[in-house]
Amino acid sequence: MIPNSIDGIPGTPVPQQPTSRRDAWLGTYRTVRLTAPIEALRVHVGAGAAASVHEHLATGAGLHGRWFAVGDITQTYDQYRASRALPGPFTQVAIATLAAGTILNVGRCSPLFSHQGGGDQIELVAGPTPTLRPLDATWSRTAGSA
């Protein structure tokens, strides 16, 4: 099991909570209360043209956000954008720490914005604002082999 993947998040199930974006989920999602802190990847995007079509993206949740990637994120830039169905280029990348007690919706990303989806994602429902550790790195657009 991959640590912090949607099947490995340290949490206890709670009644399903509403989501801010029903079509963001591939199939069903579940809701958990974290029993230990976790780290997740937060990629902020400049919604660009997508914001004009989808008004909710223009205001979003700012750099801290409510949507995070978990699980295996060893992907190229384009693979990550496709698996998380992101509507625009990255404007900030950070490691987010979410505290124990935080309530999360947990599941897989639905295909949106002409992307395939399928990546593990979490949505912050309730709890303290995650702490962000910005990453100052270039995300590769090419893959290699070991």
N, C-alpha and C positions, 0 to 999 in steps of 0.2 A: 504494500500500500504506500502511495506517495504521501509524505507528510503534508498536511494542510490541503490535500486534494479534497474534493467534495465528500469523499467517503472517509477521509482521515481527519476531519476537523474535530478538535476536542470540544465537544458540546453535547448538551442534552436536548432532545426534541421538545418543542413547545408547540401550542396550536399555531397553525399556519397563519401568517400575518399578510396583510395586503402588500402588493408590490407597486412601485411607482410606474412600472412599465410592463404590463401583462405580456406583450408580444416579445419581450426580451428573453423569455424562457423557452428552451427546447423541451417540450413535455412539461412535466410538473416540477415544482420546486418544493423544498421543505424549509422549515424554520427551526433554528437552533439558538440556544443561549450558550455562549462560549464558557467553558469551564477553565480555560487557560488562555493566555494571550496567544495570538497568532500573527505572523507576518504575511502580507499579501502584496501584490504589485498594483500600484495605482498609476494608470496612464491617463493623463488629462489630454483631451484632444480639442483643437480648435474646430468646432463643428462646421464652420464654413458654410457651404451651400446646403448642407443637410439641415442647418438651423433654420433656413428660410422655408424649408418644406415642413420641418418638424419643430414648431415653435418651442416646445418644452426643452429642446437642446440649447437654445440660446441663453436661457437663464441657468439651466443645469444646477449643479450643487457646488460650483467653484472648484478650486484646485484640490480641496480635500475630498470632495465627491462622496458618492454613496455606492459606487460600483467598483469592484476590485477583482483581480485575477488571482486564482490560487491553483495549486497543483503544478504540473509540469509545464513550465513556461520557457523551456529551452527551445526557442524558435527564432527564425529570422524575423525581421521587422514586418515583412509582408505576410508571413505565416501567422504571426501574432495578431495583426490587424484583421485577417480573415477569420481566425478562430474566435475572436472576441467581437466580430462584426462592428468595428469602430468606424464612425462616419467621416473621420478626417485625420490629418497628420498629428503626431504627438507634439504637444507643446510643453509637457513636463512628464518626467518619469520618476517615481519615487517608491521606496519600500515603505509600506504603511504597517504600523503596529496597532492591532485592534485588541482592546483590553478584555480580560475575563469579565463575564456578565453582559457583554454586548449581544444584542439580538440580531441575527442575520438570516436572510433568505439565501438558500444555497441550491445551486443547480447548474445546468449547462446553458450556454448562450445559444439563442435562436438565430437562424440566418436573418440578417438585416442589412440594409445598405448594399445589396448585391454581394455580400460576403457569406461564406459557408456556415459560420458559427461553430458550435460544438465544444468550445473551450469551457473549462470549469470557471464559474464566477460566483461571487457573493454580492449581496446587496445589504448595505447597512440599514437596519430598520430602527434600532434604538440603541442608545449607549453613548459613551463619551466620544468626542471627536478623535479619530485616529491620529497618532503622531506620524509625521512624514519625515523620511530621510531622503531628500532629493538625490538622484543619481546623476552624476555629470559624466556621461559616457555616450559613445556613439553606438547605436543599435545597428548591427550588421544586416545588410540586405541579401547576404549570400550565406550558404550553408557549406559546411566542410564535413570531413569524416575523421574518425579517430582510428 
